[in-house]
Amino acid sequence: MDFRLSEEETSLQEAARRFVRTHLAPLAARMDREDWFPRDLFRRMGEDGFLGITVPVEHGGLGLSYLAQALVLVEIARVSPALALSVGAHSNLCADNISRNATPEQRSRFLPDLVSGRHVGALALTEPDAGSDAVALRTTAVRKGAHFVLNGSKQFITNGPVADTLIVYAKTAPERGSRGISAFIVNRTEAGFTVSRSLDKMGMRGSPTGELAFRNMEVPGDQLLGTENQGVEIMMAGLNVERAVLSAIPVGIIAECLELSLRYAKEREQFGQKIGRFQLIQAKIADMYFEQEASRLLLYEALDAVQTDKRSAKASAAALTYSSEASTRVALEAIQVHGGYGYIRDYPVERLARDAKLLEIGAGTSEIRRLLVARELLGSGFD
């Protein structure tokens, strides 16, 4: 595979870097401190073309690849992994899913507001009793004439408290198990939708996460995404793409931790010399570089895989598992390089370490992702 970036991808990467360093960097500490979502900045990202990278041009997007989307997420994650998570949930889990699976009328109705940033998107799959076992969801949607009546709750939904447009999974034929799941496009303004609570997280603060409730919520039949009772196909393909694209966030965390550690090692003096001259510090720096390059190559391979085949989970699960665990290791080592300063909130490595841990849990835990990789390697008969 040729991992050299095209001129268009390089230009997009540089534009994203300028945007986040100019407009996001001054807000990142406040986002974390106050658990504050910068809605105006989010809208400006849409206006500048960063929220619909894979959406076709006719619906306001750029019509580019998953690699292009990941390049932008890397740059955002270097400054604020929290905002990168919200952008990923919006652009990939919601907008890209609609772009790939919706009818032409649904695309025309929902995508322009998502791409522009006027609306915030989310995907509501996880439930209090259906996390790693995603198909065990209990939310139901019963057809009543031209509508479906939605009842249930969702938990740990990224962007949930602020989302305007959501993809919601529900059982339309509970007796059929995973073959009785459907997906719906839902507006927060429709009666019966409530945000039960916003969750106070260890990290990724500024990326709103919440618990949602649906009580006799009437969803028009023309907001069914895809075919009734075949939502599991949308779900599984979406999860594979999600894992590949969101691997960009730990790659961004690693890159920023390495750069901050290099800078500090060149400036900080102890025992009459720069700490970068100490061999143990040099070893940490080298290990960070190894983790960065391994994670980046796994990311690129996963993006290439889902661009052509969204059914295979191996590459995307491997990329997110390795890079997420690597980002936690690297962030903790960055704190060690910074010493006492790394442990206080004046320095961003403390925040990056807290943010990194979530990537080992979301989009299927590291444990579940290892099972996906192993089962695909072993083949049939080992489910």
N, C-alpha and C positions, 0 to 999 in steps of 0.2 A: 504494500500500500504506500502511496505517496502522501505524506503528511505535510507537505509544503503548502502554505496558505496561498490562495489566489490573491490577486491585487484587490478584488472587491472585499474579500474576507479581512485582509490586512487593514484596509481603510476603515471597515466597520469596527474592528478591534481597537484601532487608534482613536476613533471617534468616541467609543464607549469609555476608553481610558480617560480621555479629556473630560468627558461629561462627569464621570464619578469623582474625579479628583477636584473638579471645580465646584460642582453642585452638591454632591453627596458627602464628601469628606467632612465638611464643616458641621454636618448634622448627625454623623454616625454615633458619636458619644451620647448625644441627647436621646437618640432613638433607643439606645441600650438603657440609659439611666431612667428614662421616663416610660419605657415600653410604648413608644410613640410611633405611629405610622404616618409618614410624611405624604399625605394625600396629594398635596399640590405638586410635590416633586414627582410623584408617580405619574400624575397627569402630564407633566412636562416630558417625562420619558416617552410617553405615548406620542406626544406631538413631535418628538425628535426621532421617532421610528424604532424605538427599542423594545416595544411590547408586542409586535406582531411579525417577528422575523421570519417564521415559517408559514405565515398566512399568505395566501395568494394576493397578488397585487390588486386584483379586481375588488378585493374586500378591504383594501387599505394597508395590507402588509407588504413585506419586502419580497416574499416568495423565495426565500433562501433555505439553506439546508439546516439540519440539526447541529452541524458543526458551527455554523455561523451563530446560532442561538447560544451554543455553549461558550463561544469566545466572549460574548457579551456578559454571560453569567460569571465567567472567571474574573473579569474586570470589576464587576459589581461586588463579588464576594471578597475581593482583596480589601475593599474598603468597608463593606457591610454585608457579611453573610446573611444577616436577617433580611435585608431588602432583596438580596439575590434569591432567597427562599420564596419570598412573596412574588417576585417577578417570575420565578420558575413555575410556581403554582398557577399564576394567572396566565402566562403565555403558553406553557406546555400542557399542564393538566387540564386547563379549561379551553383556551382559544384554539390551540392546535388540535385538541380532541374534537371540538366542534367543526373545525376546518376539514378534518379527515372523515368524519362520520355523519355530518348533518346533511339535510336536504338543501338544495339551492336556496329555497325560501328562508330556512333557518339561518343559513350562512349570511344572507343579506340582512336579516333582522338583528342578529346578535353580534356578528364579528366587528362591524365598524366601531361600535361603542367600546368594545374590548381593546381593539388595536389602538384606538386613540387615547386610551386611559380614562375616558369619561366614566366607564364602568370598571370595577374590579372583579376579577373572576376567581372562582374556587372550584374544587372538586370535593364532593362529600361522599366518602366511601366508608371510612372507619367508624365503628360504633363502640359503645362501652363494652360489649361482649363479642365484638368481631374486629379484631386487630390483625394479627398475623393470619388468622383464618378469615380472610376477607369475604369469602362466599357464604359465611355463616350469618350474614346480616339479617336483621329482623324487621327493618323498615319495610312497610308494604305499600303498594299502590294498587287500588281496586278500581277497575273500569266502571264508570257510571255514565252511560250515554257518551257524550262527546268529551268527557273529562276522566281523569284518573284522580282518585282521592288518596292523598299521601298521608301516612301516619308513621311516626317513629322518631328516632333521634340519632344524631351523628356526633362523634367525639374526635378531638384533636384535629380539627379542620383548619388548615392553613388558610388565612384570609377570611375565614368564616365570619368573624364579627363585622367585617367591613365590606364583604362581597355583595355585589349587585346582581351578578349572574352566576349561577352554580350548576354544575352537573351533579345530579343526585342519583345514586343507585338504590333500587328498591326491588323487593320481591313482588312480581306480578302473578306468579304461579308458585306459591311456597311449596306445594307438594312435589314440584319438579326439582327442588334443590338448586344447584348452581345453574341448571338449565331453565330456571324460572325467574331470572334476574333481568330487569330492564333499566335503561338509563334515561334520565329526563333532564331537560334544560329548564331551570327554575329561576324565577325572578324574586328577589327579596320583598318586593312590594305586594306580592300576592298574599291574600289573607291566609292565616294559618301558619306562617313562618315566623319563628322567633329565635333570637340568640339567647340561649339559656344562661350562658356566662362566658366571659373571656378568661383564658387560663394564664396564670402567672408562672412563667417558665424560668428555668435556670439560665438558659441562653436563647439565642435567636430572638432577643427582645426587640420590639419594634416591628416584628412580623406577627400580626395578630393571629392568635390561635383560639378556637372556641368550640363550645358545645352548642349544637343546633337542635331545634325541635320542630317537628311538622305535625300539626294537629288538624286533621280533617281539611288539609290544604288541597284545593281543587286546582289541578294542573291540566291545562287544555291538551287534548289529544295530539294536537299538532306540535307539541313540545317534547314528544317522545323522540329520543335520540337513537337512530338506528331502528332495528326491528324489535317488536315486543318479544320478550323472553329470550333474547339473544344478546343481552347486555354483557354477559361474561366474556364474549369475544372482544368487545370494546374495552372491557376492564383489563384483560390480560395483555393485550397489545399496548394499551395505555401505560400499564405498569412497566413494561419493558422499555418503552420510550422514556418514561419518567426517570427510571434508574440511570439510563445512559446520559440524559441531559443534565440531571441534577448532580452527576459526578463532577461536573464543572465547579460546583461550589467548594468541595474539599480541595480540588486542585488550586483554586484561587486562594484558599486559606493557607495552603502549604507555600505557595509562591510568596505571599505577603510575609509569612513567618520567616522564611529564608531571607528575604530582603531586609527585614527589620533586624534580624540577628547578624547579618553581615555588616550592616551599618553600625550596630552597637559594638560589635567585636573590633571594628576599626577605630572606634572613638574612645571606648572605655579603657582606662588605665588602672592596673593593679600591679603592685610589686615593681613599679618603675617601668612598665611596658604595656603596650596594647594587649588586651586579653586575646585578641586574634592570633597572637604568637604562641599561645599555650596549645600544646598538642591535643589536649582533651577537648578544647573548644573547637579546634580544627576538625576533629573527628565528628563532633556534633554537626558542624556545618556540612561536612561531606555527606553524612547520613541524610540530612535534610534534602540535599540535592538529589541523592539516589531516590528518595521517596517522591520527590517532585517529578522526576523524569519517568519513573515507573508508572505513577498515577496518570500522568499526562498521556502516555502511550496507550494505557488501558482505556482512558477516556476516548481517545481518537478511534481506537478499534471498535469500541462499543457504539459510537456514533455512526461509524461506517456500516456496522452490522444492522442497526435498526433503520437506517435509511433505505435498506434494500429488503430486509426481512424482519418484521415486527413480531414474529411468532417465537423466535428463539430468545430465551432468557439468559443464556450462558454469558455472553459478552457483557451485557449491561449489568447483570448481577455481580459479576466478577469485578467490573470497574468500580461500582459504588461500594462494594464491600472493602476492597483493598484501599481505595483512596480515602474513604471515610475513616477507617482505622488509622491510616497513615497520617491523616490531618490531625487526629487527636495526639498521636505520638509526637509529631513535629511541633505542634503548638505547645505541648508540655516541655519539650526540649528548648523551645524558644524562651519560655519562662525561665528555664534553668540558665540559659545563656545570659539573660538579663538580670539574674540574681534577684535580690529583693525588689528591685524596680519592676521586674516582670510580674510581681504578685500584686501590685497595686493598680488601681483603675486609671491612673494617669497614663499608663502605657497600654497600647491596644492589644498586646499579646495575651493579656489576661482575658479580654473579651473574646478573642479568637479561639482560645482554648474552650471557653464555655459554649461557644457557638458550634464548635466542631463536633461535639459529642452527639448532637441530634442526628447527624447523618448516619450514625451506626444503628439508629432506631427507625427512622422514617423510611417509607417506600419498601417496607418489609425489613425486619431486623437483619443484622449480619448473620444470625443463625439461620434464618429462613433462606436468605440469599445463598448461603453455602449449600443448603439442600438442593436448591434449584440448579446450581452449577453441577453438583455431583450427580443428580438424577439425569441431567442431560448428557453428561459424559458416559454414564453407565448404560443409558438406553432403556428401552422398554423392559418391564418386569421388575423394576426397582423403585416403583412409586410408593 
